[in-house]
Amino acid sequence: MSRKRRQEAAEDEIVSGANSVKRQRKYTDEDAKLASIYENLADEAEETRKKAAKDLLLTLSPSQNPSTDVIKKALTRLIRGLCSGRKAARPGFFIALTEALRLLFGPESEAIPGLGLSVDGIVDEVNAKTQADASVDGPERRNHLLGQITGYTAIEVIERLASNDMFKTPEGLAIWLTSQSLFPAIDLPSDVWHQKDPLCIKERVTLAKVMRENAREKTAKVDDKTLSNKKTDTTGTPQPQMHFAWEVILSHLYRRADSKAEALDFSKFWTEVVDNNLFSASASNERKSWGFQVFSRVIAAGPPEILPLIFSPNLMRCLINQRKDPKGYLHPAAKAPLNQMITRVKGNPELATVFVKALLTDHGSINFDQVTRSKTVETALSMASPTALTEIITFLGRLIFRCDLIEQPAEIRRRTLADMLVSLVRSQVAERDSASLDMWLLPLLKLFVKVTYLVPSSAEDTEDTAVPPVSDASRAMFQSRLSSCLTYLLISKLDENMSYPYFIVQRIHKQSKKSALQPVFQAEKAVRKTIKEAHTTLDEIVAKEKQYRSKNQPKVSMLRAFKLLFSLTILQVYNQDPEAVSILDELETCYTATFASPTTEATTFDLLLEVLLGFAAKSSALFRKLVEQVFTAFAADLSAQSLESLIEVLDQRENLAGQQALFEQEAGQAEDPDAEDVEDTSDVEIVNGTLQKASNEDGDADTNVPSSDDSSGDDDDDDDAENDSTDDGDQRDEELDMKLAELLKTAANGAGSDSSDGDADMDDEEMMALEPHLTKIFEERKKLPNKKKEGRDAKETVINFKNRVLGLLAIYVKQQHANPLALHLILPLLRLVRTSTSKQLADKSAGLLKQYFDACAKHKRLPALDTADNGAWELLASAHEEALKGTSKLHALACSRSHLFLTKVLTALDEESFERAEDVYDRSFQTWRRDAKARVHESFFTEWLSRIAARKSR
């Protein structure tokens, strides 16, 4: 080998000439590039070899106009490389040679003028260049022979396969299909496959048996007789990876599946060869592993037309079962197809429809994500394009209306689908802008309106008829999910014009006028009149908003706030909230006063604030966002009276009496927690039709954690409530004992009438006769109010309500930090820090004070006070007194910050005001110096002394 290479190298260096002069060959940049490519073809890294083969093909491409000499030298070099035993040269050069032959002689190749090469010529060239000299040693001769075997063209391989009956093996099948693809004119044996097509329908059974070859079987002749013989040789080794022949078969099927008929043929192939073959009940784990790999390959590269066909019954059953059990043998293998779906959707968002439909219906499951412990459907929905989302929403709508086709209860199915729609909105509004929002969101809102608020007017089975009918519980669930969708839209701030709540109520109003549908909500004539007037006012607001927006007038934000208020209140009417109708009347008054009578505009917000506080008392996150949106628009119009209404909420006690005072219960009830009127005390929760048990849905922290370090004011009240509850419980126990004793005494007297012994035991019949009476007594006891539980619920309700109010005040101080009215918040917030039984609420109050002071410092604007006595001095004195009442560090820190802030405000006045402040602080210093707690105010006095020095120096 070495002698031959030296001879060829010498021949390359000789240039024919008249004198046959030997001289040094000149290497060009192109030669250096080819040398690098050949070197990389032998690299041990597969990716490097593939890249080198790709670069060589680009060099030989007809589009680059390569010379015939370059092509011939490249082919010669590739054939020689097959004989090399260096690194991974043989597989690298084999891949490059195969692709080069396909490029030059394949069915789509372009003729290169002057090349003068044919397939037979290439065969002869392989034989000539891979012959070993007689003088070479054993290892080198072996390399030559291996190179010769590797270099056989498709014609030689076909002949050898035919002579050894090797066609009906996975390898033979792959070579057969590849030869047909590369060399369409090739003459293949006609007695192997029907019409020389292994993929035809008549060869389907044989094909399935060939591809089902056991991982431990040796590659051997597989004719019809051996295919049916179950006793096979198993001396081979396991093959965890699927056979490469699958890639060849799938690529041929992809090219054929360009019509409906061919797609149907692919479906039959998949069912027989993959589903019934690799995923049958008797299939081994290795075969199922191959099946998951084949499934993943099709998901990754299959044409969109065939993707819906691969979710076959046995495959889906196996996929779901393997993903259910984390300890299953194929649990990780079953995860690969799911990951591949997400990758495919990420690259092509339009395909989300295909995967979502396949996973949720037919052989999948509505709860696919839950049963497979994955987020495949949820992630696919978040990545779907607007067009795909529109199709998916229509598809989910059909599933909601037709729940009679599966055994799963309709309510559970509809709840799952509704949650899926909410998840879709949550993920999409977080990822997308408002440009493409209407395309898919409007159909989704229409679906919610149709299933929640409308019913068919006739009993005929139409597309608007839900089967089975939507129950009241499901309708309430859909109302809740719709509220969640609107909440996400408000949080995302994509709906700046508040158009989607308006769209919903308009949709209900218009659809209810059609003969095919009628509203679920039925009301009296007076209520219908109020709703009609509200719709008229809402349409007027929308028209006026467009007019104001086009002229850039300042009241656009107020109109949007009223638009949102009217829309959601009308929606509450349709949700059958009994208080919503009266709220509409109040909103009508507020709107008329704001935009019809400018003289009353200053006091309008007082009435509007009462409406907002009613919404704030609800536990819904949607109404919390509603209140914040509207309050933001009207914060500048907050009057002293409105501010006092908010402060009154903060000053209420966090117990049952405080709840009753907040929600306008009778004063006698609030002062008499021991009242025994069960019906009155049990109605505490229904005040104004809106009060419910508070929840943390709006993001508030846990309010049940007491703060012994931050509270002291309500401890006695809580102890009293605890004692009252204990006394009440003892009284109920005594009443129960009396009833039981009376019942048993009656039974005992009845038994003693027939016996001289008055203490005789009751028999079984007498005991059975007592059972209904005992059951009734214990049921009555359960109905009695539990004062202790009511106290806990009332405390939680008040704390959550205060949290909502603090949220509104945070908006106010952010916008109106320079307003002198904001100073009146300091003392109530300090009291709340001291008296609250909730650590979270105390922290939030102290944080709000800090936010207020920081806003003034950031914008370098303090509340503008005049020299007149406007209550600022009383506030200063009260703040000093408040500082002496607290025992916690948080309260002391809040007081110190408040004193420093008031120092900045008051000392910014004239000289007389400064001297007055100096006297106040001197007296306070003498008082605090004798108090052990005065150390926490040291920073305040240091700041005050520095200000005195600075003022005197000026």
Secondary structure as the mmCIF struct_conf table of DSSP 4:
data_model
#
loop_
_struct_conf.conf_type_id
_struct_conf.id
_struct_conf.beg_label_comp_id
_struct_conf.beg_label_asym_id
_struct_conf.beg_label_seq_id
_struct_conf.end_label_comp_id
_struct_conf.end_label_asym_id
_struct_conf.end_label_seq_id
HELX_RH_AL_P HELX_RH_AL_P1 SER A 2 GLU A 13
STRN STRN1 ILE A 14 ILE A 14
BEND BEND1 ALA A 18 ASN A 19
STRN STRN2 LYS A 22 LYS A 22
HELX_LH_PP_P HELX_LH_PP_P1 GLN A 24 TYR A 27
HELX_RH_AL_P HELX_RH_AL_P2 ASP A 29 LEU A 41
TURN_TY1_P TURN_TY1_P1 ALA A 42 ALA A 42
BEND BEND2 GLU A 44 ALA A 45
HELX_RH_AL_P HELX_RH_AL_P3 GLU A 46 LEU A 60
HELX_RH_3T_P HELX_RH_3T_P1 PRO A 62 GLN A 64
HELX_RH_AL_P HELX_RH_AL_P4 THR A 68 GLY A 81
TURN_TY1_P TURN_TY1_P2 LEU A 82 CYS A 83
BEND BEND3 ARG A 86 ARG A 86
TURN_TY1_P TURN_TY1_P3 LYS A 87 ALA A 88
HELX_RH_AL_P HELX_RH_AL_P5 ALA A 89 PHE A 105
BEND BEND4 GLY A 106 GLY A 106
TURN_TY1_P TURN_TY1_P4 PRO A 107 GLU A 108
HELX_LH_PP_P HELX_LH_PP_P2 SER A 109 ALA A 111
TURN_TY1_P TURN_TY1_P5 PRO A 113 GLY A 114
HELX_RH_AL_P HELX_RH_AL_P6 VAL A 119 LYS A 129
TURN_TY1_P TURN_TY1_P6 THR A 130 THR A 130
HELX_LH_PP_P HELX_LH_PP_P3 GLN A 131 ASP A 133
TURN_TY1_P TURN_TY1_P7 ALA A 134 SER A 135
BEND BEND5 VAL A 136 VAL A 136
HELX_RH_AL_P HELX_RH_AL_P7 GLY A 138 THR A 150
TURN_TY1_P TURN_TY1_P8 GLY A 151 GLY A 151
HELX_RH_AL_P HELX_RH_AL_P8 ALA A 154 SER A 163
TURN_TY1_P TURN_TY1_P9 ASN A 164 ASP A 165
TURN_TY1_P TURN_TY1_P10 PHE A 167 LYS A 168
BEND BEND6 THR A 169 THR A 169
HELX_RH_AL_P HELX_RH_AL_P9 PRO A 170 LEU A 182
TURN_TY1_P TURN_TY1_P11 PRO A 184 ALA A 185
BEND BEND7 SER A 190 TRP A 193
HELX_RH_3T_P HELX_RH_3T_P2 HIS A 194 LYS A 196
TURN_TY1_P TURN_TY1_P12 PRO A 198 LEU A 199
BEND BEND8 CYS A 200 CYS A 200
HELX_RH_3T_P HELX_RH_3T_P3 ILE A 201 GLU A 203
HELX_RH_AL_P HELX_RH_AL_P10 ARG A 204 MET A 211
TURN_TY1_P TURN_TY1_P13 ARG A 212 ARG A 212
TURN_TY1_P TURN_TY1_P14 ALA A 215 ARG A 216
BEND BEND9 GLU A 217 GLU A 217
HELX_LH_PP_P HELX_LH_PP_P4 LYS A 218 THR A 219
HELX_RH_AL_P HELX_RH_AL_P11 ASP A 224 LEU A 227
TURN_TY1_P TURN_TY1_P15 SER A 228 SER A 228
BEND BEND10 GLY A 236 GLY A 236
BEND BEND11 GLN A 241 GLN A 241
HELX_LH_PP_P HELX_LH_PP_P5 MET A 242 HIS A 243
TURN_TY1_P TURN_TY1_P16 PHE A 244 PHE A 244
HELX_RH_AL_P HELX_RH_AL_P12 ALA A 245 ARG A 256
BEND BEND12 ASP A 258 SER A 259
HELX_RH_AL_P HELX_RH_AL_P13 LYS A 260 PHE A 269
HELX_RH_PI_P HELX_RH_PI_P1 TRP A 270 ASP A 275
HELX_RH_AL_P HELX_RH_AL_P14 ASN A 276 LEU A 278
BEND BEND13 PHE A 279 SER A 280
TURN_TY1_P TURN_TY1_P17 ALA A 281 SER A 282
HELX_RH_AL_P HELX_RH_AL_P15 ASN A 285 ALA A 301
BEND BEND14 GLY A 302 GLY A 302
TURN_TY1_P TURN_TY1_P18 PRO A 304 ILE A 306
HELX_RH_3T_P HELX_RH_3T_P4 LEU A 307 LEU A 309
BEND BEND15 ILE A 310 ILE A 310
HELX_RH_AL_P HELX_RH_AL_P16 PRO A 313 LYS A 324
TURN_TY1_P TURN_TY1_P19 PRO A 326 LYS A 327
TURN_TY1_P TURN_TY1_P20 TYR A 329 LEU A 330
HELX_RH_AL_P HELX_RH_AL_P17 HIS A 331 GLY A 347
HELX_RH_3T_P HELX_RH_3T_P5 PRO A 349 LEU A 351
HELX_RH_AL_P HELX_RH_AL_P18 ALA A 352 LEU A 360
BEND BEND16 THR A 361 THR A 361
TURN_TY1_P TURN_TY1_P21 ASP A 362 HIS A 363
BEND BEND17 GLY A 364 GLY A 364
TURN_TY1_P TURN_TY1_P22 ILE A 366 ASN A 367
HELX_RH_AL_P HELX_RH_AL_P19 PHE A 368 VAL A 371
TURN_TY1_P TURN_TY1_P23 THR A 372 ARG A 373
BEND BEND18 SER A 374 SER A 374
HELX_RH_AL_P HELX_RH_AL_P20 THR A 376 MET A 383
HELX_RH_AL_P HELX_RH_AL_P21 PRO A 386 PHE A 401
STRN STRN3 ARG A 402 ARG A 402
BEND BEND19 ASP A 404 GLN A 408
HELX_RH_AL_P HELX_RH_AL_P22 ALA A 410 GLU A 431
BEND BEND20 SER A 434 SER A 434
TURN_TY1_P TURN_TY1_P24 ALA A 435 SER A 436
HELX_RH_AL_P HELX_RH_AL_P23 LEU A 437 TYR A 453
STRN STRN4 LEU A 454 PRO A 456
BEND BEND21 SER A 457 GLU A 460
TURN_TY1_P TURN_TY1_P25 GLU A 463 ASP A 464
STRN STRN5 VAL A 467 VAL A 467
BEND BEND22 PRO A 468 PRO A 468
HELX_LH_PP_P HELX_LH_PP_P6 PRO A 469 SER A 471
HELX_RH_AL_P HELX_RH_AL_P24 ASP A 472 SER A 492
TURN_TY1_P TURN_TY1_P26 LYS A 493 LYS A 493
TURN_TY1_P TURN_TY1_P27 GLU A 496 ASN A 497
HELX_RH_AL_P HELX_RH_AL_P25 SER A 499 GLN A 511
TURN_TY1_P TURN_TY1_P28 SER A 512 LYS A 513
BEND BEND23 LYS A 514 LYS A 514
TURN_TY1_P TURN_TY1_P29 SER A 515 ALA A 516
STRN STRN6 LEU A 517 PRO A 519
BEND BEND24 VAL A 520 VAL A 520
HELX_RH_AL_P HELX_RH_AL_P26 LYS A 525 SER A 550
TURN_TY1_P TURN_TY1_P30 LYS A 551 ASN A 552
TURN_TY1_P TURN_TY1_P31 PRO A 554 LYS A 555
HELX_RH_AL_P HELX_RH_AL_P27 VAL A 556 TYR A 574
TURN_TY1_P TURN_TY1_P32 ASN A 575 GLN A 576
TURN_TY1_P TURN_TY1_P33 PRO A 578 GLU A 579
HELX_RH_AL_P HELX_RH_AL_P28 ALA A 580 ALA A 596
HELX_RH_3T_P HELX_RH_3T_P6 PRO A 598 THR A 600
HELX_RH_AL_P HELX_RH_AL_P29 GLU A 601 ALA A 616
TURN_TY1_P TURN_TY1_P34 ALA A 617 ALA A 617
BEND BEND25 LYS A 618 LYS A 618
HELX_RH_AL_P HELX_RH_AL_P30 ALA A 621 PHE A 634
HELX_RH_3T_P HELX_RH_3T_P7 ALA A 635 ASP A 637
HELX_RH_AL_P HELX_RH_AL_P31 ALA A 640 ASP A 651
BEND BEND26 GLN A 652 GLN A 652
BEND BEND27 GLU A 654 ASN A 655
HELX_RH_AL_P HELX_RH_AL_P32 LEU A 656 LEU A 662
TURN_TY1_P TURN_TY1_P35 PHE A 663 GLU A 664
HELX_RH_AL_P HELX_RH_AL_P33 ALA A 667 GLU A 671
TURN_TY1_P TURN_TY1_P36 PRO A 673 ASP A 674
HELX_RH_AL_P HELX_RH_AL_P34 VAL A 678 SER A 682
TURN_TY1_P TURN_TY1_P37 ASP A 683 ASP A 683
HELX_RH_3T_P HELX_RH_3T_P8 VAL A 684 GLY A 689
TURN_TY1_P TURN_TY1_P38 THR A 690 THR A 690
BEND BEND28 ASN A 696 ASN A 696
TURN_TY1_P TURN_TY1_P39 GLU A 697 ASP A 698
BEND BEND29 GLY A 699 GLY A 699
STRN STRN7 PRO A 706 PRO A 706
TURN_TY1_P TURN_TY1_P40 SER A 708 ASP A 710
TURN_TY1_P TURN_TY1_P41 GLY A 713 ASP A 714
HELX_RH_AL_P HELX_RH_AL_P35 ASP A 715 GLY A 752
TURN_TY1_P TURN_TY1_P42 SER A 753 ASP A 754
BEND BEND30 SER A 756 SER A 756
TURN_TY1_P TURN_TY1_P43 GLY A 758 ASP A 759
HELX_LH_PP_P HELX_LH_PP_P7 ALA A 760 MET A 762
HELX_RH_AL_P HELX_RH_AL_P36 ASP A 764 LYS A 783
BEND BEND31 LEU A 784 LEU A 784
HELX_RH_AL_P HELX_RH_AL_P37 LYS A 787 GLN A 815
TURN_TY1_P TURN_TY1_P44 HIS A 817 ALA A 818
BEND BEND32 ASN A 819 ASN A 819
HELX_RH_3T_P HELX_RH_3T_P9 PRO A 820 LEU A 825
HELX_RH_AL_P HELX_RH_AL_P38 ILE A 826 THR A 835
BEND BEND33 THR A 837 THR A 837
STRN STRN8 SER A 838 SER A 838
HELX_RH_AL_P HELX_RH_AL_P39 LYS A 839 HIS A 859
TURN_TY1_P TURN_TY1_P45 LYS A 860 LYS A 860
BEND BEND34 THR A 867 ALA A 868
BEND BEND35 GLY A 871 GLY A 871
HELX_RH_AL_P HELX_RH_AL_P40 ALA A 872 ALA A 883
TURN_TY1_P TURN_TY1_P46 LEU A 884 LYS A 885
BEND BEND36 SER A 888 SER A 888
HELX_RH_AL_P HELX_RH_AL_P41 LYS A 889 LEU A 906
TURN_TY1_P TURN_TY1_P47 THR A 907 ALA A 908
BEND BEND37 LEU A 909 LEU A 909
HELX_RH_AL_P HELX_RH_AL_P42 GLU A 911 ARG A 929
TURN_TY1_P TURN_TY1_P48 ARG A 930 ARG A 930
BEND BEND38 ASP A 931 ASP A 931
HELX_RH_3T_P HELX_RH_3T_P10 ALA A 932 HIS A 937
HELX_RH_AL_P HELX_RH_AL_P43 GLU A 938 SER A 953
#
